[in-house]
């Protein structure tokens, strides 16, 4: 049975925004 | 039309939290994401508020969701399948078309609406 990491399930938004 | 959603959204999928605990995707709670992000050395959770939901220009199966992301309120738009589930704080899985989500994935799902605050990820500041 495959096991998926929790962070796959929510989107990664705001790319390379900092400060 | 067949769904091209990732397999981990199908009901019963096994998800590993940052502390190693295993949960089914439909059993995940807001706290699971918050606690996992606290343990993570790289990822942090942002609050992304839904500002607008529109039909896609390119395909009837897609929607464009505009978010206001994080404390800087950066405007980010994503094009997703109508059945693509987002995780809303304190509410759980929500999509533009929850009927399709439930039909295709068997994942219990609410209707995603303007004003909903979704969980998203960003990198922790390295300072």
N, CA and C atoms of all chains as a GROMACS GRO file, in nm:
protein
  438
    1UNK      N    1   0.085  -0.120   0.000
    1UNK     CA    2   0.000   0.000   0.000
    1UNK      C    3   0.089   0.124   0.000
    2UNK      N    4   0.068   0.214  -0.095
    2UNK     CA    5   0.151   0.335  -0.097
    2UNK      C    6   0.120   0.427   0.019
    3UNK      N    7   0.222   0.494   0.068
    3UNK     CA    8   0.206   0.593   0.174
    3UNK      C    9   0.254   0.727   0.121
    4UNK      N   10   0.170   0.829   0.138
    4UNK     CA   11   0.200   0.960   0.081
    4UNK      C   12   0.233   1.059   0.193
    5UNK      N   13   0.330   1.147   0.169
    5UNK     CA   14   0.365   1.247   0.272
    5UNK      C   15   0.258   1.355   0.285
    6UNK      N   16   0.240   1.403   0.405
    6UNK     CA   17   0.134   1.500   0.435
    6UNK      C   18   0.143   1.624   0.347
    7UNK      N   19   0.265   1.665   0.312
    7UNK     CA   20   0.280   1.793   0.241
    7UNK      C   21   0.242   1.783   0.094
    8UNK      N   22   0.214   1.660   0.047
    8UNK     CA   23   0.166   1.649  -0.091
    8UNK      C   24   0.023   1.699  -0.105
    9UNK      N   25  -0.050   1.705   0.006
    9UNK     CA   26  -0.194   1.725  -0.003
    9UNK      C   27  -0.240   1.869  -0.004
   10UNK      N   28  -0.150   1.958   0.030
   10UNK     CA   29  -0.187   2.100   0.029
   10UNK      C   30  -0.094   2.175  -0.066
   11UNK      N   31  -0.147   2.277  -0.134
   11UNK     CA   32  -0.069   2.342  -0.240
   11UNK      C   33   0.043   2.429  -0.184
   12UNK      N   34   0.149   2.435  -0.262
   12UNK     CA   35   0.260   2.525  -0.230
   12UNK      C   36   0.235   2.655  -0.306
   13UNK      N   37   0.200   2.760  -0.231
   13UNK     CA   38   0.168   2.888  -0.294
   13UNK      C   39   0.274   2.992  -0.256
   14UNK      N   40   0.266   3.105  -0.321
   14UNK     CA   41   0.360   3.214  -0.297
   14UNK      C   42   0.504   3.172  -0.324
   15UNK      N   43   0.534   3.137  -0.448
   15UNK     CA   44   0.669   3.094  -0.482
   15UNK      C   45   0.769   3.208  -0.470
   16UNK      N   46   0.877   3.181  -0.403
   16UNK     CA   47   0.993   3.270  -0.391
   16UNK      C   48   0.957   3.412  -0.348
   17UNK      N   49   0.856   3.426  -0.265
   17UNK     CA   50   0.826   3.555  -0.204
   17UNK      C   51   0.888   3.557  -0.066
   18UNK      N   52   0.965   3.658  -0.036
   18UNK     CA   53   1.022   3.664   0.098
   18UNK      C   54   1.040   3.808   0.142
   19UNK      N   55   1.052   3.825   0.273
   19UNK     CA   56   1.081   3.954   0.332
   19UNK      C   57   0.971   4.049   0.308
   20UNK      N   58  -1.560   1.202  -1.819
   20UNK     CA   59  -1.415   1.225  -1.838
   20UNK      C   60  -1.338   1.172  -1.717
   21UNK      N   61  -1.228   1.106  -1.741
   21UNK     CA   62  -1.152   1.053  -1.628
   21UNK      C   63  -1.083   1.165  -1.551
   22UNK      N   64  -1.073   1.148  -1.423
   22UNK     CA   65  -1.007   1.246  -1.340
   22UNK      C   66  -0.856   1.225  -1.345
   23UNK      N   67  -0.784   1.333  -1.348
   23UNK     CA   68  -0.639   1.320  -1.342
   23UNK      C   69  -0.586   1.375  -1.210
   24UNK      N   70  -0.668   1.366  -1.108
   24UNK     CA   71  -0.622   1.407  -0.977
   24UNK      C   72  -0.520   1.308  -0.924
   25UNK      N   73  -0.429   1.357  -0.840
   25UNK     CA   74  -0.330   1.265  -0.780
   25UNK      C   75  -0.399   1.158  -0.696
   26UNK      N   76  -0.336   1.041  -0.686
   26UNK     CA   77  -0.400   0.927  -0.618
   26UNK      C   78  -0.420   0.946  -0.469
   27UNK      N   79  -0.345   1.037  -0.408
   27UNK     CA   80  -0.356   1.048  -0.261
   27UNK      C   81  -0.484   1.115  -0.215
   28UNK      N   82  -0.564   1.168  -0.308
   28UNK     CA   83  -0.693   1.226  -0.268
   28UNK      C   84  -0.806   1.124  -0.266
   29UNK      N   85  -0.778   1.003  -0.313
   29UNK     CA   86  -0.882   0.900  -0.312
   29UNK      C   87  -0.906   0.853  -0.169
   30UNK      N   88  -1.032   0.842  -0.133
   30UNK     CA   89  -1.068   0.799   0.002
   30UNK      C   90  -0.994   0.671   0.039
   31UNK      N   91  -0.939   0.669   0.159
   31UNK     CA   92  -0.867   0.551   0.206
   31UNK      C   93  -0.717   0.560   0.188
   32UNK      N   94  -0.672   0.659   0.111
   32UNK     CA   95  -0.528   0.674   0.091
   32UNK      C   96  -0.459   0.698   0.226
   33UNK      N   97  -0.340   0.638   0.239
   33UNK     CA   98  -0.267   0.648   0.365
   33UNK      C   99  -0.168   0.763   0.357
   34UNK      N  100  -0.180   0.853   0.454
   34UNK     CA  101  -0.097   0.973   0.458
   34UNK      C  102  -0.008   0.966   0.582
   35UNK      N  103   0.120   0.997   0.562
   35UNK     CA  104   0.212   0.998   0.676
   35UNK      C  105   0.235   1.142   0.723
   36UNK      N  106   0.208   1.164   0.850
   36UNK     CA  107   0.233   1.296   0.909
   36UNK      C  108   0.382   1.310   0.941
   37UNK      N  109   0.422   1.432   0.976
   37UNK     CA  110   0.564   1.458   0.999
   37UNK      C  111   0.620   1.378   1.117
   38UNK      N  112   0.535   1.343   1.213
   38UNK     CA  113   0.583   1.265   1.327
   38UNK      C  114   0.577   1.115   1.301
   39UNK      N  115   0.542   1.077   1.179
   39UNK     CA  116   0.542   0.936   1.142
   39UNK      C  117   0.406   0.869   1.151
   40UNK      N  118   0.311   0.935   1.216
   40UNK     CA  119   0.177   0.879   1.231
   40UNK      C  120   0.110   0.864   1.094
   41UNK      N  121   0.036   0.756   1.077
   41UNK     CA  122  -0.036   0.731   0.953
   41UNK      C  123  -0.185   0.758   0.973
   42UNK      N  124  -0.244   0.828   0.876
   42UNK     CA  125  -0.388   0.858   0.881
   42UNK      C  126  -0.445   0.843   0.742
   43UNK      N  127  -0.574   0.812   0.735
   43UNK     CA  128  -0.642   0.815   0.606
   43UNK      C  129  -0.671   0.959   0.567
   44UNK      N  130  -0.670   0.981   0.435
   44UNK     CA  131  -0.685   1.120   0.387
   44UNK      C  132  -0.814   1.183   0.437
   45UNK      N  133  -0.921   1.103   0.447
   45UNK     CA  134  -1.049   1.159   0.490
   45UNK      C  135  -1.053   1.186   0.641
   46UNK      N  136  -0.954   1.137   0.714
   46UNK     CA  137  -0.951   1.159   0.859
   46UNK      C  138  -0.860   1.274   0.901
   47UNK      N  139  -0.795   1.337   0.804
   47UNK     CA  140  -0.703   1.446   0.838
   47UNK      C  141  -0.777   1.566   0.896
   48UNK      N  142  -0.713   1.628   0.993
   48UNK     CA  143  -0.771   1.746   1.057
   48UNK      C  144  -0.674   1.863   1.045
   49UNK      N  145  -0.727   1.981   1.069
   49UNK     CA  146  -0.644   2.101   1.062
   49UNK      C  147  -0.519   2.085   1.149
   50UNK      N  148  -0.535   2.030   1.268
   50UNK     CA  149  -0.423   2.016   1.361
   50UNK      C  150  -0.312   1.927   1.304
   51UNK      N  151  -0.350   1.829   1.223
   51UNK     CA  152  -0.248   1.740   1.165
   51UNK      C  153  -0.152   1.819   1.077
   52UNK      N  154  -0.206   1.911   0.998
   52UNK     CA  155  -0.121   1.992   0.912
   52UNK      C  156  -0.038   2.091   0.995
   53UNK      N  157  -0.101   2.152   1.094
   53UNK     CA  158  -0.030   2.250   1.177
   53UNK      C  159   0.085   2.185   1.251
   54UNK      N  160   0.057   2.068   1.312
   54UNK     CA  161   0.161   2.001   1.389
   54UNK      C  162   0.273   1.949   1.299
   55UNK      N  163   0.236   1.901   1.180
   55UNK     CA  164   0.338   1.853   1.088
   55UNK      C  165   0.429   1.966   1.041
   56UNK      N  166   0.369   2.082   1.016
   56UNK     CA  167   0.449   2.196   0.973
   56UNK      C  168   0.540   2.244   1.085
   57UNK      N  169   0.494   2.233   1.211
   57UNK     CA  170   0.578   2.274   1.323
   57UNK      C  171   0.702   2.188   1.333
   58UNK      N  172   0.686   2.059   1.303
   58UNK     CA  173   0.800   1.967   1.308
   58UNK      C  174   0.893   1.989   1.189
   59UNK      N  175   0.836   2.028   1.076
   59UNK     CA  176   0.913   2.039   0.953
   59UNK      C  177   1.021   2.146   0.964
   60UNK      N  178   1.137   2.118   0.909
   60UNK     CA  179   1.245   2.216   0.911
   60UNK      C  180   1.235   2.312   0.794
   61UNK      N  181   1.161   2.277   0.692
   61UNK     CA  182   1.158   2.357   0.570
   61UNK      C  183   1.023   2.423   0.542
   62UNK      N  184   0.915   2.358   0.582
   62UNK     CA  185   0.783   2.403   0.539
   62UNK      C  186   0.708   2.470   0.651
   63UNK      N  187   0.631   2.569   0.613
   63UNK     CA  188   0.542   2.633   0.710
   63UNK      C  189   0.406   2.652   0.645
   64UNK      N  190   0.304   2.660   0.729
   64UNK     CA  191   0.168   2.674   0.678
   64UNK      C  192   0.131   2.821   0.664
   65UNK      N  193   0.071   2.852   0.553
   65UNK     CA  194   0.016   2.985   0.531
   65UNK      C  195  -0.136   2.976   0.528
   66UNK      N  196  -0.200   3.089   0.558
   66UNK     CA  197  -0.344   3.100   0.540
   66UNK      C  198  -0.369   3.164   0.405
   67UNK      N  199  -0.441   3.093   0.320
   67UNK     CA  200  -0.470   3.144   0.187
   67UNK      C  201  -0.621   3.161   0.172
   68UNK      N  202  -0.663   3.287   0.164
   68UNK     CA  203  -0.805   3.318   0.157
   68UNK      C  204  -0.852   3.320   0.012
   69UNK      N  205  -0.962   3.251  -0.013
   69UNK     CA  206  -1.019   3.249  -0.148
   69UNK      C  207  -1.079   3.385  -0.178
   70UNK      N  208  -1.028   3.450  -0.282
   70UNK     CA  209  -1.076   3.583  -0.320
   70UNK      C  210  -1.175   3.576  -0.436
   71UNK      N  211  -1.153   3.478  -0.525
   71UNK     CA  212  -1.237   3.471  -0.644
   71UNK      C  213  -1.232   3.330  -0.700
   72UNK      N  214  -1.344   3.285  -0.753
   72UNK     CA  215  -1.350   3.156  -0.822
   72UNK      C  216  -1.419   3.179  -0.956
   73UNK      N  217  -1.350   3.141  -1.061
   73UNK     CA  218  -1.404   3.162  -1.195
   73UNK      C  219  -1.389   3.034  -1.276
   74UNK      N  220  -1.474   3.021  -1.378
   74UNK     CA  221  -1.455   2.913  -1.473
   74UNK      C  222  -1.331   2.938  -1.556
   75UNK      N  223  -1.264   2.831  -1.593
   75UNK     CA  224  -1.145   2.846  -1.676
   75UNK      C  225  -1.182   2.882  -1.819
   76UNK      N  226  -1.096   2.961  -1.884
   76UNK     CA  227  -1.117   2.994  -2.024
   76UNK      C  228  -1.085   2.876  -2.114
   77UNK      N  229  -1.000   2.788  -2.065
   77UNK     CA  230  -0.947   2.682  -2.152
   77UNK      C  231  -1.026   2.553  -2.148
   78UNK      N  232  -1.088   2.522  -2.036
   78UNK     CA  233  -1.160   2.396  -2.029
   78UNK      C  234  -1.273   2.405  -1.929
   79UNK      N  235  -1.386   2.345  -1.964
   79UNK     CA  236  -1.501   2.348  -1.875
   79UNK      C  237  -1.477   2.266  -1.748
   80UNK      N  238  -1.376   2.180  -1.750
   80UNK     CA  239  -1.349   2.096  -1.633
   80UNK      C  240  -1.262   2.165  -1.529
   81UNK      N  241  -1.218   2.288  -1.561
   81UNK     CA  242  -1.125   2.356  -1.473
   81UNK      C  243  -1.185   2.485  -1.417
   82UNK      N  244  -1.132   2.525  -1.302
   82UNK     CA  245  -1.166   2.654  -1.244
   82UNK      C  246  -1.036   2.727  -1.211
   83UNK      N  247  -1.045   2.859  -1.210
   83UNK     CA  248  -0.932   2.940  -1.165
   83UNK      C  249  -0.968   2.996  -1.027
   84UNK      N  250  -0.885   2.962  -0.930
   84UNK     CA  251  -0.909   3.007  -0.793
   84UNK      C  252  -0.801   3.109  -0.758
   85UNK      N  253  -0.844   3.226  -0.718
   85UNK     CA  254  -0.749   3.330  -0.678
   85UNK      C  255  -0.743   3.338  -0.527
   86UNK      N  256  -0.620   3.329  -0.475
   86UNK     CA  257  -0.598   3.333  -0.331
   86UNK      C  258  -0.524   3.459  -0.291
   87UNK      N  259  -0.550   3.503  -0.169
   87UNK     CA  260  -0.467   3.602  -0.102
   87UNK      C  261  -0.385   3.526   0.001
   88UNK      N  262  -0.254   3.520  -0.023
   88UNK     CA  263  -0.170   3.425   0.050
   88UNK      C  264  -0.088   3.494   0.158
   89UNK      N  265  -0.099   3.440   0.280
   89UNK     CA  266  -0.009   3.477   0.389
   89UNK      C  267  -0.025   3.620   0.436
   90UNK      N  268   0.067   3.659   0.524
   90UNK     CA  269   0.054   3.792   0.584
   90UNK      C  270   0.077   3.903   0.483
   91UNK      N  271   0.149   3.870   0.373
   91UNK     CA  272   0.172   3.972   0.271
   91UNK      C  273   0.057   3.983   0.172
   92UNK      N  274  -0.040   3.894   0.186
   92UNK     CA  275  -0.158   3.894   0.099
   92UNK      C  276  -0.121   3.890  -0.049
   93UNK      N  277  -0.021   3.814  -0.080
   93UNK     CA  278   0.018   3.798  -0.220
   93UNK      C  279  -0.096   3.734  -0.297
   94UNK      N  280  -0.120   3.788  -0.417
   94UNK     CA  281  -0.228   3.735  -0.500
   94UNK      C  282  -0.173   3.622  -0.587
   95UNK      N  283  -0.227   3.504  -0.569
   95UNK     CA  284  -0.183   3.387  -0.644
   95UNK      C  285  -0.306   3.318  -0.703
   96UNK      N  286  -0.301   3.294  -0.835
   96UNK     CA  287  -0.410   3.223  -0.900
   96UNK      C  288  -0.364   3.084  -0.942
   97UNK      N  289  -0.448   2.987  -0.920
   97UNK     CA  290  -0.418   2.851  -0.964
   97UNK      C  291  -0.534   2.798  -1.046
   98UNK      N  292  -0.500   2.724  -1.152
   98UNK     CA  293  -0.602   2.659  -1.234
   98UNK      C  294  -0.608   2.513  -1.193
   99UNK      N  295  -0.724   2.471  -1.150
   99UNK     CA  296  -0.738   2.335  -1.097
   99UNK      C  297  -0.864   2.269  -1.155
  100UNK      N  298  -0.864   2.137  -1.152
  100UNK     CA  299  -0.986   2.064  -1.185
  100UNK      C  300  -1.097   2.102  -1.087
  101UNK      N  301  -1.220   2.104  -1.136
  101UNK     CA  302  -1.332   2.143  -1.052
  101UNK      C  303  -1.341   2.058  -0.925
  102UNK      N  304  -1.296   1.933  -0.935
  102UNK     CA  305  -1.306   1.842  -0.820
  102UNK      C  306  -1.183   1.845  -0.730
  103UNK      N  307  -1.085   1.931  -0.762
  103UNK     CA  308  -0.961   1.934  -0.683
  103UNK      C  309  -0.989   1.983  -0.542
  104UNK      N  310  -0.955   1.902  -0.441
  104UNK     CA  311  -0.988   1.942  -0.304
  104UNK      C  312  -0.880   2.027  -0.237
  105UNK      N  313  -0.922   2.135  -0.175
  105UNK     CA  314  -0.836   2.214  -0.088
  105UNK      C  315  -0.879   2.186   0.056
  106UNK      N  316  -0.785   2.209   0.149
  106UNK     CA  317  -0.819   2.187   0.290
  106UNK      C  318  -0.847   2.322   0.356
  107UNK      N  319  -0.971   2.341   0.398
  107UNK     CA  320  -1.012   2.467   0.460
  107UNK      C  321  -0.994   2.455   0.612
  108UNK      N  322  -0.931   2.557   0.672
  108UNK     CA  323  -0.911   2.560   0.817
  108UNK      C  324  -1.041   2.533   0.890
  109UNK      N  325  -1.035   2.439   0.982
  109UNK     CA  326  -1.149   2.412   1.068
  109UNK      C  327  -1.268   2.348   0.998
  110UNK      N  328  -1.256   2.320   0.870
  110UNK     CA  329  -1.369   2.265   0.796
  110UNK      C  330  -1.335   2.136   0.724
  111UNK      N  331  -1.216   2.131   0.666
  111UNK     CA  332  -1.175   2.010   0.595
  111UNK      C  333  -1.179   2.026   0.444
  112UNK      N  334  -1.188   1.912   0.374
  112UNK     CA  335  -1.176   1.912   0.229
  112UNK      C  336  -1.292   1.987   0.164
  113UNK      N  337  -1.256   2.073   0.069
  113UNK     CA  338  -1.354   2.155  -0.001
  113UNK      C  339  -1.309   2.173  -0.145
  114UNK      N  340  -1.404   2.169  -0.238
  114UNK     CA  341  -1.369   2.187  -0.379
  114UNK      C  342  -1.475   2.273  -0.447
  115UNK      N  343  -1.442   2.315  -0.570
  115UNK     CA  344  -1.536   2.396  -0.647
  115UNK      C  345  -1.661   2.316  -0.680
  116UNK      N  346  -1.645   2.186  -0.695
  116UNK     CA  347  -1.759   2.101  -0.728
  116UNK      C  348  -1.756   1.975  -0.640
  117UNK      N  349  -1.804   1.990  -0.516
  117UNK     CA  350  -1.792   1.879  -0.420
  117UNK      C  351  -1.863   1.752  -0.465
  118UNK      N  352  -1.970   1.767  -0.544
  118UNK     CA  353  -2.038   1.647  -0.593
  118UNK      C  354  -1.945   1.563  -0.679
  119UNK      N  355  -1.867   1.628  -0.765
  119UNK     CA  356  -1.771   1.556  -0.849
  119UNK      C  357  -1.661   1.493  -0.764
  120UNK      N  358  -1.616   1.567  -0.663
  120UNK     CA  359  -1.510   1.515  -0.576
  120UNK      C  360  -1.557   1.388  -0.507
  121UNK      N  361  -1.678   1.394  -0.454
  121UNK     CA  362  -1.732   1.278  -0.384
  121UNK      C  363  -1.755   1.162  -0.480
  122UNK      N  364  -1.799   1.196  -0.601
  122UNK     CA  365  -1.827   1.091  -0.699
  122UNK      C  366  -1.698   1.024  -0.747
  123UNK      N  367  -1.595   1.104  -0.776
  123UNK     CA  368  -1.474   1.051  -0.836
  123UNK      C  369  -1.378   0.994  -0.733
  124UNK      N  370  -1.373   1.054  -0.616
  124UNK     CA  371  -1.273   1.015  -0.516
  124UNK      C  372  -1.334   0.951  -0.392
  125UNK      N  373  -1.464   0.959  -0.377
  125UNK     CA  374  -1.535   0.916  -0.257
  125UNK      C  375  -1.492   0.995  -0.134
  126UNK      N  376  -1.426   1.108  -0.159
  126UNK     CA  377  -1.377   1.190  -0.048
  126UNK      C  378  -1.486   1.286  -0.005
  127UNK      N  379  -1.528   1.280   0.122
  127UNK     CA  380  -1.629   1.374   0.171
  127UNK      C  381  -1.577   1.516   0.156
  128UNK      N  382  -1.659   1.604   0.103
  128UNK     CA  383  -1.610   1.732   0.057
  128UNK      C  384  -1.719   1.838   0.069
  129UNK      N  385  -1.677   1.960   0.107
  129UNK     CA  386  -1.769   2.073   0.111
  129UNK      C  387  -1.746   2.162  -0.010
  130UNK      N  388  -1.835   2.259  -0.027
  130UNK     CA  389  -1.824   2.353  -0.137
  130UNK      C  390  -1.723   2.463  -0.101
  131UNK      N  391  -1.623   2.480  -0.189
  131UNK     CA  392  -1.526   2.588  -0.170
  131UNK      C  393  -1.590   2.721  -0.206
  132UNK      N  394  -1.581   2.820  -0.117
  132UNK     CA  395  -1.648   2.948  -0.138
  132UNK      C  396  -1.551   3.063  -0.116
  133UNK      N  397  -1.584   3.177  -0.176
  133UNK     CA  398  -1.508   3.299  -0.151
  133UNK      C  399  -1.510   3.329  -0.001
  134UNK      N  400  -1.392   3.359   0.054
  134UNK     CA  401  -1.381   3.385   0.197
  134UNK      C  402  -1.327   3.268   0.276
  135UNK      N  403  -1.333   3.148   0.217
  135UNK     CA  404  -1.276   3.032   0.284
  135UNK      C  405  -1.125   3.050   0.298
  136UNK      N  406  -1.071   3.003   0.410
  136UNK     CA  407  -0.928   3.013   0.435
  136UNK      C  408  -0.866   2.873   0.423
  137UNK      N  409  -0.786   2.856   0.320
  137UNK     CA  410  -0.727   2.726   0.291
  137UNK      C  411  -0.587   2.714   0.349
  138UNK      N  412  -0.547   2.591   0.374
  138UNK     CA  413  -0.411   2.562   0.416
  138UNK      C  414  -0.323   2.555   0.292
  139UNK      N  415  -0.217   2.636   0.291
  139UNK     CA  416  -0.117   2.621   0.186
  139UNK      C  417   0.020   2.617   0.252
  140UNK      N  418   0.119   2.585   0.173
  140UNK     CA  419   0.255   2.572   0.224
  140UNK      C  420   0.344   2.679   0.166
  141UNK      N  421   0.442   2.717   0.243
  141UNK     CA  422   0.547   2.804   0.194
  141UNK      C  423   0.676   2.761   0.264
  142UNK      N  424   0.788   2.816   0.221
  142UNK     CA  425   0.913   2.782   0.286
  142UNK      C  426   0.929   2.863   0.414
  143UNK      N  427   0.986   2.798   0.515
  143UNK     CA  428   1.018   2.872   0.636
  143UNK      C  429   1.127   2.974   0.605
  144UNK      N  430   1.115   3.089   0.665
  144UNK     CA  431   1.217   3.190   0.642
  144UNK      C  432   1.350   3.143   0.699
  145UNK      N  433   1.454   3.156   0.619
  145UNK     CA  434   1.585   3.115   0.665
  145UNK      C  435   1.648   3.226   0.749
  146UNK      N  436   1.591   3.343   0.739
  146UNK     CA  437   1.633   3.462   0.813
  146UNK      C  438   1.774   3.506   0.771
   0.00000   0.00000   0.00000
